[in-house]
Amino acid sequence: MKKNIGHMLALYPTPAAVVGTEVNGKVNWLLVAHVGIIGHDRIMLSMHKAHYTNQGVKATGKVSVNMVD
C-alpha cells in the first residue's frame, strides 16, 4: 500500500543503500543499512571506521549512494 506523506525529510523504514567509491584505483562497494537525511542537500551515512570503503571516501572525497528495493 502506498501512502503520500507529503514533503518530508524522511526515509522510513530505513532502506539499505549500496555505497560506492574508488579505493587505490579500483571501484569498491559497501552495503549500508543506516542512511539518514540531514537536509534537502545532504545525507548521512553510518559506516564503521574499520570498513575498507572509508579509505576511498576520505582519499577521493567522492561517494555514490544507490538505494535498493
C-alpha angles and dihedrals in degrees: 000000000000121000126187107228094179128228105343138147095232142115107195123199093024106247124213115255132201110224119200134189140147120265119186091341095310130103113250128190130196130185108229121193098188118064123156135185114232097176142334089282102035140059131187124226120198109211127160112247092239093065114115089223091067090069091060095045091051095044099045102025087221131113135171117213118196123183117217129200 
